[in-house]
Amino acid sequence: MVLGMVEEAGFNPKIADKVILAESGWNLKARGDKNKSLGLWQIHQPAHPIGEVCAFDPICSTEYAIKLLNSNRSWNHWTAYRILYLD
């Protein structure tokens, strides 16, 4: 479902899979950065205050991730991407 949404939006689902795996290990309830980054996509709440309900929901958080991707056509919002692909 999540990867299909990403692909339907025009982004590479293989990259999405790697980013999600590195960010959260595909754990819907993942918390990182001292509880500031939440969910599959580890959306950083201080910068993107979508709330816990959306962050922990795979559809809502993926819709938000796609919105971020569409904002500049870049995966650079995610540290995991920068580590995996730019280092």
DSSP file (Angstrom, degrees, kcal/mol; ACC not computed):
  #  RESIDUE AA STRUCTURE BP1 BP2  ACC     N-H-->O    O-->H-N    N-H-->O    O-->H-N    TCO  KAPPA ALPHA  PHI   PSI    X-CA   Y-CA   Z-CA
    1    1 A M     >        0   0    0      0, 0.0     4,-2.2     0, 0.0     5,-0.2   0.000 360.0 360.0 360.0 -54.6    0.0    0.0    0.0
    2    2 A V  H  >  +     0   0    0      1,-0.2     4,-2.0     2,-0.2     5,-0.2   0.940 360.0  44.4 -61.3 -49.6    2.6    2.6    1.1
    3    3 A L  H  > S+     0   0    0      1,-0.2     4,-2.5     2,-0.2    -1,-0.2   0.855 111.5  54.6 -66.8 -33.6    5.0    1.8   -1.7
    4    4 A G  H  > S+     0   0    0      2,-0.2     4,-2.8     1,-0.2    -1,-0.2   0.894 107.1  50.9 -63.7 -40.3    2.2    1.7   -4.2
    5    5 A M  H  X S+     0   0    0     -4,-2.2     4,-1.5     2,-0.2    -2,-0.2   0.914 110.8  48.6 -62.1 -43.1    1.2    5.2   -3.1
    6    6 A V  H  <>S+     0   0    0     -4,-2.0     5,-2.2     2,-0.2     4,-0.3   0.926 113.5  46.2 -63.5 -45.6    4.7    6.4   -3.6
    7    7 A E  H ><5S+     0   0    0     -4,-2.5     3,-1.8     1,-0.2    -2,-0.2   0.915 109.3  54.2 -64.9 -42.7    5.0    4.9   -7.0
    8    8 A E  H 3<5S+     0   0    0     -4,-2.8    -1,-0.2     1,-0.3    -2,-0.2   0.817 104.6  56.1 -60.2 -30.7    1.6    6.3   -8.1
    9    9 A A  T 3<5S-     0   0    0     -4,-1.5    -1,-0.3    -5,-0.2    -2,-0.2   0.516 126.2-102.0 -80.1  -5.2    2.8    9.7   -7.1
   10   10 A G  T < 5S+     0   0    0     -3,-1.8     2,-0.3     1,-0.3    -3,-0.2   0.637  81.7 121.2  97.6  15.3    5.7    9.3   -9.5
   11   11 A F  S   <S-     0   0    0     -5,-2.2    -1,-0.3    -6,-0.1    -2,-0.1  -0.782  71.9 -94.0-113.2 158.3    8.5    8.4   -7.1
   12   12 A N     >  -     0   0    0     -2,-0.3     4,-1.9     1,-0.2     3,-0.3  -0.547  26.5-159.9 -73.4 115.6   10.8    5.4   -6.9
   13   13 A P  H  > S+     0   0    0      0, 0.0     4,-2.6     0, 0.0    -1,-0.2   0.771  90.0  62.1 -68.3 -24.1    9.3    2.8   -4.5
   14   14 A K  H  > S+     0   0    0      2,-0.2     4,-1.9     1,-0.2     5,-0.1   0.896 105.6  46.0 -67.2 -38.4   12.7    1.1   -4.1
   15   15 A I  H  > S+     0   0    0     -3,-0.3     4,-2.8     2,-0.2     5,-0.2   0.926 111.5  52.3 -66.8 -43.9   14.1    4.3   -2.6
   16   16 A A  H  X S+     0   0    0     -4,-1.9     4,-2.9     1,-0.2     5,-0.3   0.923 108.3  51.3 -57.4 -44.9   11.0    4.7   -0.4
   17   17 A D  H  X S+     0   0    0     -4,-2.6     4,-2.6     1,-0.2    -1,-0.2   0.923 112.3  45.7 -58.9 -45.9   11.5    1.1    0.9
   18   18 A K  H  X S+     0   0    0     -4,-1.9     4,-2.3     2,-0.2    -1,-0.2   0.896 113.7  49.0 -65.9 -40.4   15.2    1.8    1.7
   19   19 A V  H  X S+     0   0    0     -4,-2.8     4,-2.9     2,-0.2     5,-0.2   0.944 114.2  44.9 -64.6 -48.1   14.4    5.1    3.4
   20   20 A I  H  X>S+     0   0    0     -4,-2.9     4,-3.0    -5,-0.2     5,-1.2   0.914 112.8  51.5 -63.7 -42.4   11.6    3.6    5.5
   21   21 A L  H  X5S+     0   0    0     -4,-2.6     4,-0.7    -5,-0.3    -1,-0.2   0.919 115.9  41.0 -60.0 -43.9   13.7    0.6    6.4
   22   22 A A  H  <5S+     0   0    0     -4,-2.3    -2,-0.2    -5,-0.2    -1,-0.2   0.882 119.9  44.1 -72.0 -38.2   16.6    2.8    7.5
   23   23 A E  H  <5S-     0   0    0     -4,-2.9    -2,-0.2    -5,-0.2    -3,-0.2   0.929 139.8  -5.8 -73.7 -46.3   14.4    5.4    9.3
   24   24 A S  H ><5S-     0   0    0     -4,-3.0     3,-1.0    16,-0.3    -3,-0.2   0.462  81.4-118.4-132.3  -5.2   12.0    3.2   11.2
   25   25 A G  T 3<<S-     0   0    0     -5,-1.2    -4,-0.2    -4,-0.7     3,-0.1   0.794  76.1 -66.2  64.5  26.1   12.5   -0.5   10.2
   26   26 A W  T 3  S+     0   0    0     -6,-1.0     2,-0.7    14,-0.3    -1,-0.2   0.759  95.3 150.7  62.2  27.8    8.9   -0.4    8.9
   27   27 A N    X   -     0   0    0     -3,-1.0     3,-1.7    -7,-0.2    -1,-0.2  -0.822  38.4-156.6 -91.6 113.2    7.7    0.1   12.5
   28   28 A L  T 3  S+     0   0    0     -2,-0.7    12,-0.3     1,-0.3    -1,-0.2   0.789  93.9  44.0 -59.0 -28.8    4.5    2.0   12.4
   29   29 A K  T 3  S+     0   0    0     10,-0.2    -1,-0.3    -5,-0.1    27,-0.1   0.130  82.6 145.4-105.1  19.4    5.0    3.2   16.0
   30   30 A A    <   -     0   0    0     -3,-1.7     9,-2.3     8,-0.1     2,-0.4  -0.266  28.4-166.3 -60.9 141.7    8.7    4.1   15.7
   31   31 A R  E     +A   38   0A   0      7,-0.2     2,-0.3    -7,-0.1     7,-0.2  -0.999  14.9 162.1-129.5 132.7    9.9    7.1   17.7
   32   32 A G  E  >> +A   37   0A   0      5,-2.8     5,-2.3    -2,-0.4     4,-1.3  -0.814  47.7  46.3-138.6 179.2   13.3    8.7   17.1
   33   33 A D  T >45S-     0   0    0     -2,-0.3     3,-0.9     1,-0.2    -1,-0.2   0.912 134.4 -49.8  49.7  50.1   15.2   11.9   17.8
   34   34 A K  T 345S-     0   0    0      1,-0.3    -1,-0.2    -3,-0.1    -2,-0.1   0.915 111.0 -49.9  54.8  46.9   14.1   11.9   21.5
   35   35 A N  T 345S+     0   0    0      2,-0.2    -1,-0.3    -3,-0.1    -2,-0.2   0.619 119.2 108.8  68.8  16.6   10.4   11.4   20.4
   36   36 A K  T <<5S+     0   0    0     -4,-1.3     9,-3.4    -3,-0.9     2,-0.5   0.698  70.0  57.0 -92.7 -21.3   10.5   14.2   17.9
   37   37 A S  E   <S-AB  32  44A   0     -5,-2.3    -5,-2.8     7,-0.3     2,-0.3  -0.947  75.5-170.6-115.1 131.1   10.4   12.0   14.8
   38   38 A L  E   > -AB  31  43A   0      5,-1.6     5,-2.0    -2,-0.5     4,-0.2  -0.894  28.2  -4.7-130.6 148.6    7.5    9.6   14.5
   39   39 A G  T > 5S-     0   0    0     -9,-2.3     3,-1.0    -2,-0.3    17,-0.2  -0.048  99.2 -34.9  79.4-171.8    6.2    6.7   12.4
   40   40 A L  T 3 5S+     0   0    0     15,-0.5   -16,-0.3   -12,-0.3   -14,-0.3   0.891 141.1  38.6 -52.3 -45.9    7.3    4.9    9.3
   41   41 A W  T 3 5S-     0   0    0     14,-0.3    -1,-0.3    -3,-0.2    -2,-0.2   0.484 102.8-129.5 -89.0  -3.7    8.8    8.0    7.7
   42   42 A Q  T < 5 -     0   0    0     -3,-1.0     2,-0.4    -4,-0.2    -3,-0.2   0.949  30.1-161.8  50.8  54.3   10.2    9.5   11.0
   43   43 A I  E   < -B   38   0A   0     -5,-2.0    -5,-1.6    12,-0.1     2,-0.7  -0.556  17.7-125.7 -71.6 121.7    8.5   12.8   10.3
   44   44 A H  E >>  -B   37   0A   0     -2,-0.4     4,-2.6    -7,-0.2     3,-0.6  -0.583  18.9-156.6 -76.4 108.2   10.2   15.4   12.5
   45   45 A Q  T 34 S+     0   0    0     -9,-3.4    -1,-0.2    -2,-0.7    -8,-0.1   0.825  85.8  58.2 -61.9 -38.5    7.4   17.0   14.4
   46   46 A P  T 34 S+     0   0    0      0, 0.0    -1,-0.2     0, 0.0    -9,-0.1   0.896 119.6  32.0 -59.7 -35.8    9.1   20.4   15.2
   47   47 A A  T <4 S+     0   0    0     -3,-0.6    -2,-0.2     1,-0.2    -4,-0.0   0.791 136.6  25.5 -87.4 -29.9    9.5   21.0   11.5
   48   48 A H  S  < S-     0   0    0     -4,-2.6     2,-2.4    -5,-0.0    -1,-0.2  -0.678  72.7-168.2-136.7  77.4    6.4   19.2   10.3
   49   49 A P        +     0   0    0      0, 0.0    -4,-0.1     0, 0.0     3,-0.1  -0.383  33.1 142.1 -75.3  73.8    3.8   19.2   13.1
   50   50 A I     >  -     0   0    0     -2,-2.4     4,-0.5     1,-0.1     3,-0.1   0.578  58.2-122.9 -88.0  -9.8    1.3   16.7   11.6
   51   51 A G  H  >  -     0   0    0     -3,-0.2     4,-2.4     3,-0.1     5,-0.2   0.081  23.8 -79.6  86.5 160.2    0.6   15.1   15.0
   52   52 A E  H  > S+     0   0    0      1,-0.2     4,-2.6     2,-0.2     5,-0.2   0.872 122.5  59.6 -66.2 -39.2    0.9   11.6   16.3
   53   53 A V  H  > S+     0   0    0      1,-0.2     4,-0.5     2,-0.2    -1,-0.2   0.943 114.9  35.2 -57.8 -49.2   -2.3   10.3   14.8
   54   54 A C  H >< S+     0   0    0     -4,-0.5     3,-0.9     1,-0.2     7,-0.6   0.913 115.6  55.1 -70.9 -43.3   -1.2   11.1   11.3
   55   55 A A  H 3< S+     0   0    0     -4,-2.4   -15,-0.5     1,-0.3   -14,-0.3   0.856 112.4  43.4 -60.1 -35.3    2.5   10.3   11.9
   56   56 A F  H 3< S+     0   0    0     -4,-2.6    -1,-0.3   -17,-0.2    -2,-0.2   0.533  96.4  88.1 -89.0  -6.5    1.6    6.8   13.1
   57   57 A D  S <X S-     0   0    0     -3,-0.9     4,-2.7    -4,-0.5     5,-0.3  -0.825  70.6-148.2 -92.7 123.0   -1.0    6.2   10.3
   58   58 A P  H  > S+     0   0    0      0, 0.0     4,-1.4     0, 0.0    -1,-0.1   0.850  95.3  44.4 -63.2 -33.9    0.7    4.6    7.3
   59   59 A I  H  > S+     0   0    0      2,-0.2     4,-2.5     3,-0.2     5,-0.2   0.954 116.6  43.7 -74.9 -49.7   -1.7    6.3    4.8
   60   60 A C  H  > S+     0   0    0      1,-0.2     4,-2.0     2,-0.2     5,-0.1   0.922 116.4  47.0 -61.3 -45.1   -1.7    9.7    6.3
   61   61 A S  H  X S+     0   0    0     -4,-2.7     4,-2.6    -7,-0.6    -1,-0.2   0.857 112.0  50.8 -68.4 -33.7    2.0    9.8    6.9
   62   62 A T  H  X S+     0   0    0     -4,-1.4     4,-2.7    -5,-0.3    -1,-0.2   0.903 108.1  52.4 -69.9 -39.9    2.7    8.6    3.4
   63   63 A E  H  X S+     0   0    0     -4,-2.5     4,-1.9     2,-0.2    -2,-0.2   0.912 112.2  46.5 -58.4 -41.2    0.4   11.3    1.9
   64   64 A Y  H  X S+     0   0    0     -4,-2.0     4,-2.4     2,-0.2    -2,-0.2   0.911 110.3  52.3 -68.3 -41.3    2.4   13.8    3.9
   65   65 A A  H  X S+     0   0    0     -4,-2.6     4,-2.7     1,-0.2    -2,-0.2   0.907 109.4  50.0 -59.9 -41.4    5.8   12.3    2.8
   66   66 A I  H  X S+     0   0    0     -4,-2.7     4,-2.8     2,-0.2    -1,-0.2   0.888 107.3  54.3 -64.5 -38.7    4.6   12.6   -0.8
   67   67 A K  H  X S+     0   0    0     -4,-1.9     4,-1.2     2,-0.2    -2,-0.2   0.921 109.9  47.3 -59.6 -43.5    3.6   16.2   -0.2
   68   68 A L  H  X S+     0   0    0     -4,-2.4     4,-0.8     2,-0.2     3,-0.4   0.926 111.8  50.1 -63.0 -44.5    7.2   16.8    1.1
   69   69 A L  H >X>S+     0   0    0     -4,-2.7     4,-2.0     1,-0.2     3,-0.7   0.908 110.4  50.0 -60.2 -41.8    8.6   15.0   -2.0
   70   70 A N  H 3<5S+     0   0    0     -4,-2.8    -1,-0.2     1,-0.2    -2,-0.2   0.755  96.3  72.3 -68.8 -23.1    6.5   17.1   -4.3
   71   71 A S  H 3<5S-     0   0    0     -4,-1.2    -1,-0.2    -3,-0.4    -2,-0.2   0.836 128.4  -5.1 -64.4 -32.0    7.6   20.3   -2.6
   72   72 A N  H <<5S-     0   0    0     -4,-0.8    -2,-0.2    -3,-0.7    -1,-0.2   0.259  91.6-114.8-146.4  14.8   11.1   20.1   -4.2
   73   73 A R  T  <5S+     0   0    0     -4,-2.0     2,-0.3     1,-0.2    -3,-0.2   0.845  79.6 118.0  53.4  38.3   11.1   16.7   -6.0
   74   74 A S      < -     0   0    0     -5,-0.6     3,-0.4    -6,-0.3    -2,-0.2  -0.981  64.6-150.5-139.6 146.8   13.8   15.5   -3.6
   75   75 A W  S >  S+     0   0    0     -2,-0.3     3,-2.1     1,-0.2     6,-0.3   0.354  71.6 108.6 -88.9   2.7   14.3   12.8   -1.0
   76   76 A N  T 3   +     0   0    0      1,-0.3    -1,-0.2     5,-0.1     6,-0.1   0.536  55.3  81.4 -65.3  -5.3   16.7   15.1    1.0
   77   77 A H  T 3  S+     0   0    0     -3,-0.4     2,-0.5     1,-0.1    -1,-0.3   0.754  85.7  70.5 -65.9 -22.5   14.1   15.6    3.7
   78   78 A W    <>  -     0   0    0     -3,-2.1     4,-1.8     1,-0.2     3,-0.5  -0.858  69.9-153.3-106.6 123.8   15.2   12.2    5.1
   79   79 A T  H  > S+     0   0    0     -2,-0.5     4,-2.5     1,-0.2     5,-0.2   0.877  97.6  60.9 -56.2 -40.1   18.6   11.8    6.7
   80   80 A A  H  > S+     0   0    0      1,-0.2     4,-3.0     2,-0.2    -1,-0.2   0.890 103.4  50.1 -58.3 -39.6   18.6    8.1    5.8
   81   81 A Y  H  >>S+     0   0    0     -3,-0.5     4,-3.0    -6,-0.3     5,-0.6   0.943 109.7  49.8 -63.1 -46.6   18.4    9.1    2.1
   82   82 A R  I  X>S+     0   0    0     -4,-1.8     4,-1.4    -7,-0.2     5,-0.6   0.882 115.7  43.7 -61.8 -37.3   21.3   11.5    2.4
   83   83 A I  I  X5S+     0   0    0     -4,-2.5     4,-0.6     3,-0.2    -2,-0.2   0.931 118.2  43.5 -71.8 -46.1   23.4    8.8    4.1
   84   84 A L  I  <5S+     0   0    0     -4,-3.0    -2,-0.2    -5,-0.2    -3,-0.2   0.870 130.8  19.5 -68.2 -37.6   22.4    6.0    1.8
   85   85 A Y  I  <5S+     0   0    0     -4,-3.0    -3,-0.2    -5,-0.2    -2,-0.2   0.635 125.5  42.2-113.6 -17.5   22.7    7.9   -1.5
   86   86 A L  I  <<       0   0    0     -4,-1.4    -3,-0.2    -5,-0.6    -4,-0.1   0.630 360.0 360.0-110.4 -14.8   24.9   10.9   -1.0
   87   87 A D     <<       0   0    0     -4,-0.6    -1,-0.1    -5,-0.6    -4,-0.1   0.485 360.0 360.0 -84.3 360.0   27.7    9.7    1.1
